[in-house]
């Protein structure tokens, strides 16, 4: 639209009289990046201590603001007129909505401070748990003499029968999967 509207050729002011051409002084790309960066810094969520995703988002937005100048240097000035105005509007309403009086007047509830979430690490790693399970299975098979057990190659070597090991391994897998699910929450 910036290139096809005849009024854009003569609708600017100062150094940007022709809105259909790129800014040769790069003032508009720099101003766009600056207003975007200020908006990000002022309006991103506060109280990010316990939220690593919000901190990452803010850092990515900072990098994006810096790269905006490089990516948009060849854009027509008309786009920047819109973009800078939009950024200033976003900054203004973000700052206005942070004011306690405005929040109260509009009925915006206060967001309670959330403590940082830390998940306790399991005290036993998988290898140690497997080793303990095998020891328990071995001890249990040596102690259980109530059922007659046919001598097999495995039982002659002092290891429990495969069915006991398989059952213990399945139980151990369930425990590990349960811990992973709890970590993700």
C-alpha positions as CSV (number, residue, x, y, z in Angstrom):
1,X,0.0,0.0,0.0
2,X,2.9,2.4,0.8
3,X,4.2,2.1,-2.8
4,X,0.8,2.3,-4.6
5,X,-0.8,5.3,-2.8
6,X,0.0,8.6,-4.5
7,X,-0.6,10.6,-1.4
8,X,2.3,8.8,0.3
9,X,4.7,10.4,-2.1
10,X,4.0,13.8,-0.7
11,X,2.4,13.1,2.7
12,X,5.4,13.2,5.0
13,X,7.3,16.0,6.9
14,X,10.9,17.1,7.6
15,X,13.3,14.5,6.3
16,X,10.6,12.0,5.4
17,X,8.6,13.7,2.7
18,X,8.2,10.6,0.6
19,X,6.7,7.8,2.7
20,X,7.1,5.2,0.0
21,X,10.9,5.1,0.2
22,X,13.2,3.7,2.8
23,X,14.7,6.0,5.4
24,X,18.3,6.8,4.3
25,X,19.2,8.1,7.7
26,X,17.9,5.0,9.5
27,X,16.1,7.1,12.1
28,X,12.8,5.3,11.7
29,X,14.3,1.8,12.1
30,X,16.2,2.9,15.1
31,X,13.2,4.6,16.6
32,X,11.1,1.6,16.0
33,X,13.6,-0.7,17.8
34,X,14.0,1.8,20.6
35,X,10.2,2.1,21.2
36,X,9.8,-1.7,21.1
37,X,12.7,-2.2,23.6
38,X,11.2,0.4,26.0
39,X,7.8,-1.3,25.7
40,X,9.3,-4.7,26.4
41,X,11.3,-3.4,29.4
42,X,8.4,-1.5,30.9
43,X,5.5,-3.8,30.2
44,X,6.8,-7.4,30.5
45,X,5.6,-9.3,33.5
46,X,7.1,-8.3,36.8
47,X,7.9,-10.8,39.5
48,X,9.6,-13.2,37.1
49,X,11.9,-14.7,39.7
50,X,10.2,-18.1,39.6
51,X,9.4,-18.1,35.9
52,X,12.4,-18.9,33.7
53,X,10.2,-18.9,30.5
54,X,9.2,-15.2,31.1
55,X,12.9,-14.3,31.6
56,X,13.8,-16.1,28.4
57,X,11.0,-14.3,26.5
58,X,12.2,-10.9,27.7
59,X,15.8,-11.7,26.6
60,X,14.6,-12.9,23.2
61,X,12.6,-9.7,22.8
62,X,15.6,-7.6,23.6
63,X,17.6,-9.4,20.9
64,X,14.7,-9.0,18.5
65,X,14.6,-5.3,19.2
66,X,18.3,-5.0,18.3
67,X,17.8,-7.0,15.1
68,X,14.8,-5.0,14.1
69,X,17.1,-2.2,12.8
70,X,18.9,-4.7,10.5
71,X,15.8,-6.4,9.3
72,X,13.7,-3.4,8.5
73,X,16.2,-0.9,7.0
74,X,14.7,-1.3,3.6
75,X,11.1,-0.9,4.6
76,X,9.1,2.2,3.4
77,X,8.8,5.0,5.9
78,X,5.0,4.7,6.0
79,X,5.3,1.4,7.8
80,X,7.4,2.9,10.5
81,X,4.9,5.7,11.0
82,X,2.3,3.1,11.8
83,X,4.8,0.9,13.8
84,X,6.2,3.6,16.0
85,X,2.7,4.9,16.8
86,X,1.6,1.4,17.7
87,X,4.6,0.9,20.0
88,X,4.0,4.2,21.7
89,X,0.3,3.3,22.2
90,X,1.3,-0.1,23.7
91,X,3.8,1.5,26.0
92,X,1.3,4.1,27.2
93,X,-1.6,1.7,28.0
94,X,0.8,-0.7,29.6
95,X,2.1,2.0,31.9
96,X,-1.4,3.3,32.6
97,X,-2.7,-0.1,33.6
98,X,0.2,-0.6,36.0
99,X,-0.9,2.4,38.1
100,X,-2.7,1.2,41.3
101,X,-5.4,3.9,41.0
102,X,-6.3,2.9,37.5
103,X,-6.3,-0.8,38.5
104,X,-8.7,-0.1,41.3
105,X,-10.9,2.1,39.2
106,X,-11.2,-0.6,36.5
107,X,-11.5,-3.4,39.0
108,X,-8.3,-5.2,37.9
109,X,-7.4,-7.6,40.6
110,X,-3.9,-7.6,42.2
111,X,-1.8,-10.6,41.1
112,X,-0.5,-12.3,44.2
113,X,3.3,-12.9,44.5
114,X,4.1,-16.5,43.7
115,X,7.1,-18.1,45.4
116,X,9.8,-19.7,43.2
117,X,8.9,-23.3,42.6
118,X,11.7,-25.8,43.3
119,X,11.3,-29.5,42.7
120,X,13.2,-31.7,45.1
121,X,15.6,-34.0,43.3
122,X,15.2,-37.7,44.0
123,X,17.8,-38.9,46.5
124,X,18.4,-42.1,44.5
125,X,19.4,-42.2,40.9
126,X,18.3,-45.0,38.6
127,X,21.5,-47.0,38.8
128,X,21.4,-47.1,42.6
129,X,17.7,-48.0,42.7
130,X,18.2,-50.8,40.2
131,X,21.2,-52.1,42.2
132,X,19.1,-52.1,45.4
133,X,16.2,-53.8,43.7
134,X,18.4,-56.6,42.4
135,X,19.9,-57.0,45.9
136,X,16.4,-57.2,47.4
137,X,15.2,-59.6,44.8
138,X,18.3,-61.8,45.4
139,X,17.7,-61.7,49.2
140,X,14.0,-62.5,48.8
141,X,14.7,-65.4,46.5
142,X,17.2,-66.9,48.9
143,X,14.9,-66.5,51.9
144,X,11.7,-67.8,50.2
145,X,12.0,-71.6,50.6
146,X,8.3,-72.1,51.2
147,X,7.6,-72.8,47.5
148,X,9.6,-75.5,45.8
149,X,11.7,-74.0,43.0
150,X,13.1,-76.0,40.3
151,X,16.8,-75.5,40.0
152,X,17.7,-73.5,37.0
153,X,20.9,-72.1,35.7
154,X,20.0,-68.7,37.1
155,X,19.1,-70.0,40.6
156,X,22.3,-72.0,40.7
157,X,24.4,-68.9,40.3
158,X,22.6,-67.1,43.2
159,X,20.5,-64.8,41.1
160,X,16.7,-64.6,41.4
161,X,14.4,-66.1,38.8
162,X,13.8,-63.8,35.8
163,X,10.1,-63.2,36.7
164,X,11.1,-61.6,40.0
165,X,13.6,-59.4,38.3
166,X,11.1,-58.4,35.6
167,X,8.5,-57.5,38.2
168,X,11.0,-55.4,40.2
169,X,12.1,-53.6,37.0
170,X,8.5,-52.8,36.0
171,X,7.9,-51.4,39.5
172,X,11.0,-49.3,39.2
173,X,10.1,-48.0,35.8
174,X,6.7,-46.9,37.2
175,X,8.4,-45.1,40.0
176,X,10.8,-43.2,37.6
177,X,7.9,-42.3,35.2
178,X,5.9,-41.0,38.2
179,X,8.8,-38.8,39.2
180,X,9.2,-37.4,35.7
181,X,5.5,-36.6,35.6
182,X,5.8,-34.8,38.9
183,X,8.8,-32.8,37.7
184,X,6.9,-31.6,34.6
185,X,4.1,-30.2,36.6
